[in-house]
Amino acid sequence: MEAPLLAPDPIVHFIRVRCNESMRCEESGWEQVHYWPGFLHRAKLVDWKLLATVFVSIFIAEMADKTQLVTMLFATDKAVSKWVVFLGSASALVLASAIGVVAGNLLSQFINMKILSIIAGSGFILIGAWTLYHGLQAA
């Protein structure tokens, strides 16, 4: 008699999924999904809407800011490799973004997101008001 065919042990992945009637949703929004190799269609690996929103927001925020101005300053030197300037600048932005993600994750465990948004928005308004004030004083 032949031994029954057994499915391989499932690979466990934690991915962000949308909750519906057939899934148990935890408070964190993460759901444990089991699948066997070849059935990757069940796992949504990238939230494209979120990716596009973050990309556009950061891209607009970084245009003509101090980081871009310093990068342009380094790139004006004819003696330096533009690829080295690009790699150095891109690496710094990746590291700064990673720190931002980790810090945001840690802060969200202790501070409500609404309060965090109010604090961040107030900070931007204060910085803008301070810059405007000093700009008008210099004129």
KELUM-844914 format. One record per residue (C-alpha): x, y, z; residue number from 1; chain. Coordinates in nm, 2 decimals, padded with zeros to 4 digits, m for minus. Each point is the difference from the previous one (the first is absolute). Layout:
<torlos>
TORLO | X | Y | Z | vogu | donu
TORLO | X | Y | Z | NUM | A
...
</torlos>
This chain:
<torlos>
TORLO | X | Y | Z | vogu | donu
TORLO | 00.00 | 00.00 | 00.00 | 1 | A
TORLO | 00.13 | 00.34 | m00.10 | 2 | A
TORLO | 00.06 | 00.27 | 00.26 | 3 | A
TORLO | m00.24 | 00.29 | m00.03 | 4 | A
TORLO | 00.14 | 00.31 | m00.16 | 5 | A
TORLO | 00.05 | 00.27 | 00.26 | 6 | A
TORLO | 00.01 | 00.37 | m00.08 | 7 | A
TORLO | 00.33 | 00.17 | 00.10 | 8 | A
TORLO | 00.00 | 00.21 | 00.32 | 9 | A
TORLO | m00.15 | 00.34 | m00.08 | 10 | A
TORLO | 00.22 | 00.30 | m00.01 | 11 | A
TORLO | m00.12 | 00.26 | 00.24 | 12 | A
TORLO | 00.00 | 00.36 | m00.11 | 13 | A
TORLO | m00.14 | 00.31 | 00.18 | 14 | A
TORLO | m00.14 | 00.25 | m00.25 | 15 | A
TORLO | m00.24 | 00.29 | 00.02 | 16 | A
TORLO | m00.34 | m00.12 | m00.14 | 17 | A
TORLO | m00.34 | 00.16 | m00.03 | 18 | A
TORLO | m00.24 | m00.14 | 00.24 | 19 | A
TORLO | m00.33 | m00.15 | m00.11 | 20 | A
TORLO | m00.26 | m00.25 | 00.14 | 21 | A
TORLO | 00.21 | m00.30 | m00.07 | 22 | A
TORLO | 00.31 | 00.12 | 00.18 | 23 | A
TORLO | 00.07 | 00.06 | 00.37 | 24 | A
TORLO | 00.14 | 00.35 | 00.04 | 25 | A
TORLO | 00.22 | 00.09 | 00.28 | 26 | A
TORLO | 00.03 | 00.35 | 00.15 | 27 | A
TORLO | 00.33 | 00.05 | m00.17 | 28 | A
TORLO | m00.13 | m00.06 | m00.34 | 29 | A
TORLO | 00.24 | m00.29 | m00.06 | 30 | A
TORLO | m00.13 | m00.34 | m00.09 | 31 | A
TORLO | 00.20 | m00.33 | 00.00 | 32 | A
TORLO | m00.03 | m00.15 | m00.34 | 33 | A
TORLO | 00.11 | m00.36 | m00.08 | 34 | A
TORLO | 00.07 | m00.11 | m00.35 | 35 | A
TORLO | 00.19 | m00.27 | m00.18 | 36 | A
TORLO | 00.26 | 00.08 | m00.27 | 37 | A
TORLO | m00.18 | 00.06 | m00.33 | 38 | A
TORLO | m00.29 | 00.18 | 00.17 | 39 | A
TORLO | 00.15 | 00.34 | 00.03 | 40 | A
TORLO | m00.31 | 00.16 | m00.16 | 41 | A
TORLO | m00.16 | 00.00 | 00.35 | 42 | A
TORLO | 00.26 | 00.24 | 00.14 | 43 | A
TORLO | m00.02 | 00.37 | m00.09 | 44 | A
TORLO | 00.36 | 00.10 | 00.02 | 45 | A
TORLO | m00.03 | 00.37 | m00.07 | 46 | A
TORLO | m00.27 | 00.26 | 00.07 | 47 | A
TORLO | 00.05 | 00.20 | m00.32 | 48 | A
TORLO | m00.23 | 00.29 | 00.11 | 49 | A
TORLO | 00.20 | 00.05 | 00.32 | 50 | A
TORLO | 00.33 | m00.03 | m00.19 | 51 | A
TORLO | m00.11 | 00.27 | m00.25 | 52 | A
TORLO | m00.13 | 00.23 | 00.28 | 53 | A
TORLO | 00.32 | m00.03 | 00.20 | 54 | A
TORLO | 00.22 | 00.05 | m00.32 | 55 | A
TORLO | m00.19 | 00.31 | m00.12 | 56 | A
TORLO | m00.01 | 00.15 | 00.35 | 57 | A
TORLO | 00.37 | m00.05 | 00.07 | 58 | A
TORLO | 00.10 | 00.10 | m00.36 | 59 | A
TORLO | m00.19 | 00.33 | 00.03 | 60 | A
TORLO | 00.13 | 00.07 | 00.35 | 61 | A
TORLO | 00.36 | m00.07 | m00.10 | 62 | A
TORLO | 00.00 | 00.23 | m00.31 | 63 | A
TORLO | 00.21 | 00.31 | 00.04 | 64 | A
TORLO | 00.07 | m00.07 | 00.37 | 65 | A
TORLO | 00.33 | 00.00 | 00.18 | 66 | A
TORLO | 00.08 | m00.35 | m00.10 | 67 | A
TORLO | m00.04 | 00.06 | m00.37 | 68 | A
TORLO | 00.19 | 00.33 | 00.02 | 69 | A
TORLO | 00.30 | m00.16 | 00.17 | 70 | A
TORLO | m00.01 | m00.29 | m00.25 | 71 | A
TORLO | 00.00 | 00.26 | m00.29 | 72 | A
TORLO | 00.29 | 00.18 | 00.17 | 73 | A
TORLO | 00.21 | m00.33 | 00.01 | 74 | A
TORLO | m00.09 | m00.07 | m00.36 | 75 | A
TORLO | 00.12 | 00.34 | m00.12 | 76 | A
TORLO | 00.36 | m00.11 | 00.07 | 77 | A
TORLO | 00.14 | m00.12 | m00.34 | 78 | A
TORLO | 00.26 | m00.21 | 00.18 | 79 | A
TORLO | m00.24 | m00.23 | 00.17 | 80 | A
TORLO | m00.19 | m00.30 | m00.14 | 81 | A
TORLO | m00.37 | 00.08 | m00.03 | 82 | A
TORLO | m00.07 | m00.37 | 00.07 | 83 | A
TORLO | 00.18 | 00.02 | 00.33 | 84 | A
TORLO | m00.20 | 00.32 | 00.09 | 85 | A
TORLO | m00.32 | m00.18 | m00.10 | 86 | A
TORLO | 00.08 | m00.31 | 00.20 | 87 | A
TORLO | 00.10 | 00.19 | 00.31 | 88 | A
TORLO | m00.31 | 00.22 | m00.02 | 89 | A
TORLO | m00.24 | m00.29 | m00.07 | 90 | A
TORLO | 00.16 | m00.21 | 00.28 | 91 | A
TORLO | m00.04 | 00.28 | 00.25 | 92 | A
TORLO | m00.37 | 00.04 | m00.10 | 93 | A
TORLO | m00.06 | m00.37 | 00.03 | 94 | A
TORLO | 00.15 | 00.00 | 00.35 | 95 | A
TORLO | m00.19 | 00.31 | 00.11 | 96 | A
TORLO | m00.32 | m00.16 | m00.13 | 97 | A
TORLO | 00.07 | m00.32 | 00.19 | 98 | A
TORLO | 00.06 | 00.20 | 00.32 | 99 | A
TORLO | m00.33 | 00.18 | m00.07 | 100 | A
TORLO | m00.19 | m00.33 | m00.04 | 101 | A
TORLO | 00.14 | m00.15 | 00.31 | 102 | A
TORLO | m00.05 | 00.32 | 00.20 | 103 | A
TORLO | m00.36 | 00.03 | m00.13 | 104 | A
TORLO | m00.07 | m00.36 | 00.09 | 105 | A
TORLO | 00.14 | 00.05 | 00.35 | 106 | A
TORLO | m00.19 | 00.32 | 00.06 | 107 | A
TORLO | m00.33 | m00.15 | m00.13 | 108 | A
TORLO | 00.02 | m00.25 | 00.29 | 109 | A
TORLO | m00.01 | 00.28 | 00.26 | 110 | A
TORLO | m00.18 | 00.29 | m00.17 | 111 | A
TORLO | m00.33 | 00.00 | m00.18 | 112 | A
TORLO | 00.03 | 00.05 | m00.38 | 113 | A
TORLO | m00.24 | 00.30 | 00.01 | 114 | A
TORLO | 00.21 | 00.17 | 00.27 | 115 | A
TORLO | 00.32 | m00.08 | m00.19 | 116 | A
TORLO | m00.15 | 00.16 | m00.32 | 117 | A
TORLO | m00.10 | 00.31 | 00.20 | 118 | A
TORLO | 00.35 | 00.03 | 00.15 | 119 | A
TORLO | 00.17 | m00.05 | m00.35 | 120 | A
TORLO | m00.24 | 00.25 | m00.16 | 121 | A
TORLO | 00.05 | 00.26 | 00.28 | 122 | A
TORLO | 00.38 | m00.04 | m00.04 | 123 | A
TORLO | m00.02 | 00.07 | m00.37 | 124 | A
TORLO | m00.22 | 00.30 | 00.06 | 125 | A
TORLO | 00.24 | 00.14 | 00.26 | 126 | A
TORLO | 00.31 | m00.05 | m00.22 | 127 | A
TORLO | m00.19 | 00.17 | m00.29 | 128 | A
TORLO | m00.10 | 00.29 | 00.22 | 129 | A
TORLO | 00.35 | 00.04 | 00.14 | 130 | A
TORLO | 00.15 | m00.01 | m00.35 | 131 | A
TORLO | m00.26 | 00.25 | m00.13 | 132 | A
TORLO | 00.07 | 00.23 | 00.30 | 133 | A
TORLO | 00.37 | 00.00 | m00.05 | 134 | A
TORLO | m00.04 | 00.05 | m00.38 | 135 | A
TORLO | m00.22 | 00.30 | 00.05 | 136 | A
TORLO | 00.25 | 00.14 | 00.26 | 137 | A
TORLO | 00.29 | m00.02 | m00.24 | 138 | A
TORLO | m00.20 | 00.17 | m00.28 | 139 | A
</torlos>
